[in-house]
Amino acid sequence: MTQVTTQASDYADAPVGIVHIGLGAFHRAHQAVFVERNLARHDGGEWGISSANIRSNQRLVELLRDRGQRYHVAEYADSQTLTLREIAAIREALYAGENGEDHEALLARLSDPAVRIVTLTVTEKGYYLSPAEGTLMVDAPAIAHDIAQPHAPRTAPGLLVEALARRRAAGIAPFTVLCCDNMPDNGKRTRRAVVELAGERDPALAEWIAASVAFPSSMVDRIVPAMTEADFARLRELGVDDPAAVTCEAFIQWVVEDDFPQGRPDWEHEGVEMVADVAPFETMKLRMLNGSHSLLAYLGALDGVETVFDAVSRADFKALLKRYMRQEAAATLTMPEDTDLTTYADSLLARFANDSLRHRLHQIAMDGSQKLPQRWLQGARMRLDDAGDISCTALGVAAWIRYTAGSDLHGRPHAVDDPLADTFAALHARHGDAEESLIGAFLAEDTVFPRGLADDARFSQAVLGAYRSLQARGVTASLAALNEG
Ligand code: CS2
């Protein structure tokens, strides 16, 4: 095993210049690593992070505090090549969830003039935008709460609105909001959530935000599976006993739209790609990488496959991904001239085959209702407009519908972790084995399926055919039929 270890310095004087909301594994293994590199190069500087959880995972906040916010990131290129990095970029960890004591501390941080950037990883559902249309869901209970009690917000958009209101009242320039979640045009979407929510409270505030706050988009990429006991044990064997450690792949990428009116770290020296337009990269990554992940997640889970590695070790899944990426996804992308999508597809297959990661398919399967539109459905619409084939996507959608029934094709139960899980369970209960009406009822869920797609008979027929195939023949035979076709 080749092992490189980098120790963090102290950066004791580095003030907090960035507030992050969503202190999970991804943030620790991605944005914090870039910020760490920047602090290390400057031996300090202005851009330490205050990182907060606002919904869950208080335990992690406490764990980090006990350790002065220092932790390790174990980056595996494969089972033989590991870089172990100590990270000290997080200067402060806060918990502002329900009953969280740090609620006011977080708002105070967000209102601090030294804070000039707020980064977000709150997952797709944390923006409370309708997945299909991208409009703010004002009736969602958490948003309704933030409208009724704007000074004690619970959601990320609510916190941003309250903090921006405080800054405006105090004559402090607004921070730049940098979304790091897997959504297309994620800056524009975040802006929409914040401006629409502000409009419910005070139209003048909404106007001020729309005119003066920058919401650059960004594409983030690094595979960071949830930690398992085996991951911790492997690190202990290497002498790292760190309950806040994160294991991930060696690959890391961050493409950021360069729009930071209040300044930013000189991240370009850390390998961050600062560009004028992120959209083509974001769409490419969402449809190729995340779209493939979701295909594996639902089809694999229905067949009892546990991890991404296990799935791509099977020839039929590998063939499915090749076909999906090369024929269905790549055909919907318009990329800068020097982008080779076949090479990109091959590099993704190689990353999925990393034998050191145990990336559970059920983890990726979470929140399908929030993920499907940008991963599959927008591409499917384009394919149909061009009279193109959508067989892989249709099989994926059928597998997702079947997955939401809460059991695999061998009858083993699983939890369905999705904000719309109850709605989906009710649809399965109502329509039972009546396949055609079940598929019709799912496609009628217009928060997920754009009308234009659901009403296209080619789409609904393809999904119905794929669903029938999965039910009658199972995953292996359905894949064989597809791969032969
Ligand atoms: C995954 C992503 O869980 C998921 O939905 O597809 O977390 C994926 O691993 C990252 O986007 C990779 O950058």
Boltz pocket constraint, residues with backbone or C-beta under 6 A from the ligand:
constraints:
  - pocket:
      binder: B
      contacts: [[A, 182], [A, 220], [A, 221], [A, 222], [A, 223], [A, 224], [A, 289], [A, 290], [A, 293], [A, 294], [A, 363], [A, 364], [A, 365], [A, 366], [A, 371]]
      max_distance: 6.0
